[in-house]
């Protein structure tokens, strides 16, 4: 059971009731704007936009905000920012590798915020390429368990190119090649299975097991990075067991 997935799921569950809801909304809106600018305003012809809207709706972003973001991104309405994607690499305490994806209209501000969050929480910045080789770009779909079993999910997605179905406690995570993401998501829909999010993500190939003290330090750094308005996604290769998570709770 990989800690990075658990972390993502925990974050996902907390997001709606969390004080950071405003920040989450802003990040989801950015995703929609960028997807609409890159692939057009029609979700049926733009799978990335479709999934960005789905995730925003699942997190209770008002429909009005979603529609305006699509219009800004596609140029139908003025006000869209020139968002650029920048990835920073670094190490958290205990040698945990960290990839930080920023979506920003100011490179200098993004670099500064990432550096400050890293250094204040025991992390260090790393040279480009020194960390990213430990991660692979994958398609990741999260779906609530409801009354589904792992076999139910596996049967639905096997022919669509899914590589793995992981049990994350209250949800399942389906991992595929990034290019098979739409096929996997479509297969789940065809099987009548509701999903929470479907997106391209970075999955670590090697993980670092942490004890409670190490996990606490790493989570503190990840939270500080997530807290930045410039940061869109944070990935790490931390592996935190159920026992350690229970201890932290």
Secondary structure, 3 states (H helix, E strand, C coil): CCHHHHHHHHHHHHHCCCCCHHHHHHHHHHHHHHHHHHHCCCCCCCHHHHHHHHHHHHCCCCHHHHHHHHHHHHCCCCCCCCCEEEEEEEECHHHCEEEEEEEECCHHHHHHHHHHHHHHCCCEEECCCCCHHHEEEEEEEEEECCCCCHHHHHHHHHHHCEEEEEECCCEEEEEEEHHHHHHHHHHHHHCCCCCCEEEEEEEECCCEECCHHHHHHHHHHHHHHHCCCCEEEEEECEECCHHHHHHHC
